[in-house]
Amino acid sequence: MTLHDAAGKAVRDRFRAIFLTSITTVAGMFPLLLETSLQAQVLIPLVVSVVFGIMTSTFLTLLVLPASYSIMEDMGFVEVAENGSG
C-alpha cells in the first residue's frame, strides 16, 4: 500500500472516533461558556482555550497530518519499505 493510500485509509478508519471524542468534549464544556455567574467568569478564558485547542488539534489530526505525510513522500523525505511496513 502506498503512503497516500495508507494516510487516506487511516483517516477514514479513525475519523468517527476522533470526531466524536472532540465533539462530546466541546459539547460538555459548552454550558460553561454560556454561564454568567461571577465564579464562572474566571474559568471562561480557560474553557475557550481548551475548546479551540481541541478543535484545532482535530483539524490537524484529520487533515493536515495525512496531507503532510503525502507531501513529504512526494518530496522524497519519507521512504516506503517494499513490504509496506513503513
Buried (B, 14 or more C-beta within 10 A) or exposed (E): EEBBEBBBEBBEEEEEEBEEEBEEBBEEBEEBEEEEEEEBEEBBEEBEEBBEEBBEEBEEBBEEBBEEBBEEBEEEEBEBEEEEEE
